[in-house]
Amino acid sequence: MKFYIKTLLALFLVIVLAACGETDKDSPNEETDNNDEEPITAEELPDEFLAGNYEMIYNQTSNSFQDMVSMDEFEEMSIDFHKGVKNYELISSMPFGELTEYQWINDEGNKGIRSLFAEDLTIEVLYLTPLSSYPESDERYSENTYRMPITEEWFTFWGGTNELLNYHYALEHQRYAYDLSIFEGDSTFEGDPTDNESYHAFGKDVVAPRDGVVVSVENEIADNTPTVGTNTEEPLGNHVIMEHENNEYSVIAHLQEGTVEVREGDQLSAGDLLGLAGNSGSSSEPHIHFHVADNAKWEEASSIRIKLESEENPVRGDVVTGF
């Protein structure tokens, strides 16, 4: 799970404009104050882009952003990126501490904007990226219906059918995966951010999303220390893979070391306890990874869009329930 990294992202194949360091402005921007202009709101940002008001937007970015990207660079990249776009649609918004994230996609679904606004409307992060699209697989749902493998209300940190909503989307074997966490207020933890026990998701019950047979289990991988690093060599960490009807396989990952309650060959009913949520594998903080595949060898399989019993299609920022 890749939580938001507060740095300037590279300007290579995608246009990335991001600066989320300490802001030393008392207001969204000094030039705006001098001109007595009202700062633009998040809701107005796409229209201001399309109207060509690049200087107004740039003046509202943080000082650290402007130290890294000049006005000329910003305007040149913005003109090129927004060329041919008729409108943008807001697809999600969610809080990040004192910031709020907003995300939009264009009418053709091939370009996206992500921004983080501070309370004073300073633009701390601005990310412009082309979006890949897989409409054929987007329309193919699992033949079985599933429930989220949780027993309480959780938060969809990643989920959806584009890379803004779901960083898994670019990877065929994880394309329709969900990463689920628990927010209380606007944070996933309270206390020491390097202690797994501080995270609201850590130790929560994780359950079978449907009747099935356990075909793969791992229970002995150490949990990572949050903010320190992840285990990329064992990406699922402690996990359970179940086989269901119609050659579908559910993959539930990042469980807490030593808490997995099932063994290979076990026949389970929907809602049976699998283990506890942890921070093992390729995970930066405690959460659950859940996807459905067409093969037990998950890295060689294709991810299938999950048909939920609730008939919902949760996306980043949505609250979900299971059992």
N, C-alpha and C positions, 0 to 999 in steps of 0.2 A: 504494500500500500504506500503510495507516494504522496505524502502530505505536502502542502504548499511550501516551496522553498523560496525564502525571501532574498533573492539575488537577481541580478540582471541575467536573463537567459540569453543564449547565444543567438546571433543573427546569421543563420546559415540558410538552409532550405526553406525554413519558415520565417516569417517576420515576427520577431519577438521583441516586445518593448516592455521591460519590467524593471522596476526599481522599488524596493520595499524596505529600505533602511530607515534609520531614524529621520524624521522630518523636522527641519529646523525652521519651519514657517509657522507664524502665528495664524495665518489664514491661507486659503487655497493657493494664492500666488500674489506676489508683490505687485506685478504689473496690473493684474485685475483690480487690486485695491486702488492703485493710482488712477485708474481710468473709471473708477466707480461703477464697474460692470458687475452684475450679479453672476456668481459662479454657476456653471451648468450643473444640473442634477444628473444622477446616474440614468434616469429615464430619458434624458435629453441627449445623452452622449451619441448614440447612433445617428440621430438626425443631424447633429452638429458635424459629425464626420462627413455625411453625405452632402451637406451644404458647403463643405470645403472650409469650415472654420477651424483650421488646424492650429493656428496661432492661439486661439482662445483655449483650445483643449490643452495644448502644450504648456501654456502659462499656468494651468491648473495642476500640472504634475508636480511631484515633490522635487526638492533641490537635488537629491541624489539621482533622480531620473534625469534631470537636465544636465548634470555633470557627466552622464554617460552617453546621452543622445542629444545631439545639437538640434536646433529648430529646423535647419535645412535638411538634415537627415530624416527627421520626423515627418516633415512635409513630403519629401520625395517618396518615402516608403508608404505613407498614408494614401497619396494620390494613386500609386500603383495598385495598392491592395484593394481599394474601394471602387476601382474602375469597373463599370458595368453593373454594380449592385444597385438595385431599386429600393430595397428596404431590408431592415433587420428585425427579427422577432426575439423578444426576451424569452429564454427557455429555462432559466433558473436563477435564483438568488438565495444566498445563505450567509449567515454571520460568521465572521472570523475575529473573535475578540472585539476590538474596537473598530474593526473594518467590516465592510459588507462586500461580498463578491456578487457580481452580476455577469451573466453570460448571454450572448446573442448569436443567432445564426442568420445568414442571409436567405433571401427567397429561394435560391437554388440549392441551398444546403451544402455549399462547398467552401464557405468562408465563415470564420467565427471570431468573436471578440470576447475576451475575458478581462474584466477590470475589477480592482478592489478600491473602493472609496473609503476614505476616513470620515469621521463624523463631521469634520469641517469642510468636507467635499474635496479635499486634496485627493488627487488620483495617485495612489501609491503603486498600483500595478496596472499595466496595459499590455495585453497579449493579443496579437493579431495573427491568425494562423489559417492556412488552407485546411480543409477537412476532407478526409477520405469518405467514401460512401460505398456500402455493400447492400443495395436495395433487395437483391434476390434473397440473401440469407436473412435480412431484416424481416422479411415476410414469412419466414419459415419458423414456426413455433414448435416446441416440444409436443409430441403426441400425448404424453402424460401431463397431468396437472400436478403442481407442487405447491408447497407452502414454504415460506421463509423458515430457515432452521433455528428459530428463536422463540422465546416464550414471553418476551416483553416488547415494548416499543423500542425500536432501534432507528438509526438514522442512515439513510443511503448516502454514503460518502462518494462512491463511484457507482454509476449505473446509467445506462441509456445507450442510444444508438448513434453517438458521434464522440469524437475524442475530447471535446470540451466537457461533456457530461461523464465520460467514462474512458479513462486512459487505457483500459484493456482493449478498447475497440479496434485498435490497429493490429492486434494479434489474433489470428484466426482461432487458435486453441483456447483463447480466453475472451473472445469478442463480447459475449453477453454476460460476463461475470458481474457480480455485485460485491462491493466491499461495504460492510455494515459496521457501524460504530454506534456509540451512545453519547449523545450530547446532553449535558445538564446546563441550562442557560446557554452560553455561547462557547462552551469548552468541552473537550472530551476527557478532561482530567481536573483534579483539584489537589494541590499540594506539589510535591516534588515531581517535575516532568521526567526525571530519569528513573523513576520507580514505577514498575508495572502496576503495583497495587494502587497507585494514584488514579488510574484510568477507570472510568465508569464501566467499561466493557469487560475488564479483566475478571475472569472467574465466573462469568455469567454462563448459564446453561446453553448448550448447543445441541440441537435435537435433529432426528431424522426428518427430512423434508417430505418423505413419502415411504410407503412400504417398500422393502427391498432387501437385498442380500449384500452384506459387507464383502468387498473384494480386495480392499487394500487398507492397511492401517499403519500409522507410524505414531509412536508415543514417547520417544526417548530423545527428542531434539530439544536442546536448551532454549529457553525463551531469551530473546534479545533484550538488551538494555535500551529503552526508548531514547532517541536522539543521538545514540552512539553509532549504530550501524545495523545492517541486516545480514541475513544468511542467504546469500544468492546461490550457494552451491546446493542447497536443499530448499528450493523456493516455496513448496507447500508447507514446510515445517511439519509439525504434528498434524495429521489429517485422517479423514475417513473418506473412502470412495465407495459408493453403493451402486449396485446394479439394479435397474428397474425394468419394467416391461418395455417392449419395443426397442430394445438395445440402446437404452438411455442410461447414463451414468451421472450421478450427482457427485460433485467434488466439494468438500467442506474442509477448509484449511486454516492454519495458524492457531491451532488449539494449544492449550497450556500443557507443558511437559508433565507427563505422568498422570494426566486426568482422563485419558481416553478409556471409555468403559466397554468397548466392543472389540471383537476379534474377527478375523477373516472367517467367512462362512456363516456368521450369525445372521439369522433371519429377523429383521426388525420391522416394527410397525411405525407408521408415521407418528412423530412426536416422542419416540423413545430417545432417551438420553444418549448422546454420542460422547460428550466430554465437556470441557469448559473452555471458554474463549481465552486465548492467550496471545503471545507475541512471538511465535516461532516462525522460522523460515524467512522469506523475503517480506518482512513486515517491519515498519518503523515504529508502530505503537499498537497496543492491543486492539484487535478487531476480528471480524470473520470475513473470509472469502468464500463465495458460493457461486458455482456455475454448473451447468449441465452439458455433458459432452456425448459424442456418439461412439466413444471408445474408452475402455478402461485405461489405456495408455494415454493419459490426458495431454501430454506434450505433443503427441502425434495426432490427436483427435481434432475435430471441429467443434467449437462451442455452438450450442443451440439456444436460441432465444427462449426463455423460460415462460411457459404458460402457467400463471399463478391461479390458484383457486379463486382468489379475490377478483380475477379478471383485470387487475391493475397492471400497469407498466411503470413501476417506480423509476425515477431518475434522480440524479444528484440533488440533494436537498430535501427529498421526500422522507417522511416518517413512515415506517412499515411495521407490520405486526406479523406474527406467525401462528403460534398455537396458544 
